[in-house]
Amino acid sequence: QHRTLEGQLQAAVEKLRQLPSEKVLQMRSYLEHGLRLAGAAGTLGGQNGVGPESLCGLMECLCTVSDEQLTSRRQDELLTATRRLLQDPPALLDRLAKLPFASASQSRRLAPFLLSCDSSWRGHLSEAGQCYEALRTWLS
C-alpha cells in the first residue's frame, strides 16, 4: 500500500510539473475576480464545477503546506495569501513538487479540506479548473 501511495504522489508531482503557468495564472485571476466580487457565491467551471467552500479549502491547504502565516481563516486573508503564492507559478510548482510528505500536524490541518473534497468534477474543465484539479490531486 505504501508503494501505491508513493506512485500516486509521484504521478501528482509530475502533473504539477507539467502544469502550464497560464493555468495557474487563470486560477489566480478566477480567485481574485470570482470570489472577491461575488463574495462566497459562484463556482469554478460553471454551475456544477466546484463550490466556494472547496476553493477556500484549497487556498487554506496551499497556505498550510507553504507555511504562509494566517491570523484567521477569513476569505479575504486566504485570498491575499494565495494570491502571493500564485504570483510566480514556476516557483510555486517547483516548491510544491519538492516538498516532503506532510507532517502529522500538517495532515491534521489538511484533513477537513481533503475529507470534504469531491473528487468528481462536474462540467467543462476551464484552465482554472485544471489547475484546481492538479493542486487538489497533489494535496490528496
Disulfide bonds with the S-S distance in Angstrom:
none
